[in-house]
Amino acid sequence: MITKTVIIYVFLDAIFKMLHHIEAMHRKTSDLEIATTLLIAAQYFGGNIEKAIGFSVVRA
């Protein structure tokens, strides 16, 4: 699951770069991290965002 998470992150990063996405500077979490967490929640945790966040925090 970790490998797939990294693949999703890299894929979303490429999309964000193609779209010339601009991050808000005052936030602690990037849009890329949020989007990755949401996709991981949908794919592996039945949409449970809290479990996906827990997975991300434990792995970081």
N, C-alpha and C positions, 0 to 999 in steps of 0.2 A: 504494500500500500504506500510505503514511503516513496518508492520510485515513481509510482503513478502521480503522487502529489507533486513531486518535483517536475514531472513532465507537464502537468496542468499549469504549474506556476510559470514555467518557461514559455509555454504556448500563450498564456494570457499576457505575459510580458511582451511578446512579439506583437500581439494584437494591439496592446496599449501603445506601443511605439509606432505602429503603422497609423494609428488614429491620432498621433501627436497629442496624447493625453497629458494634461498638466495637473500635477498633484497640488493639493492645498498644502501650504507650508506649515500651518499651525497644528497639524494632527500628528499623533504618535504612531498611527497605523496607516499603511499605504492602501490605496485603492486596490492595488494588486493583491495584497495580503487578504483583504476583505473578500474580493471576488474569488480567490482560491479557496478560502474557508467556506464560502457559500456553496461552491461546486463540490467540495469534499463532503460537506454536510448532506447535500442532495444525493450524492452517489453512494456513500458508504454508511451514513448514519440516519437514513430515513428522513432527512430534512431537519434533524435535530442539530441546531447550530451550536448549542452548548457542548455537546459531545465532540463536535468537530473542533471547537476552540480548545477543549481539553486535550484532544489528540495533538493539536499544533503546539500547545504549550509544553507538553511532555516531551515532544520530539525536538524542540528548539534548544 
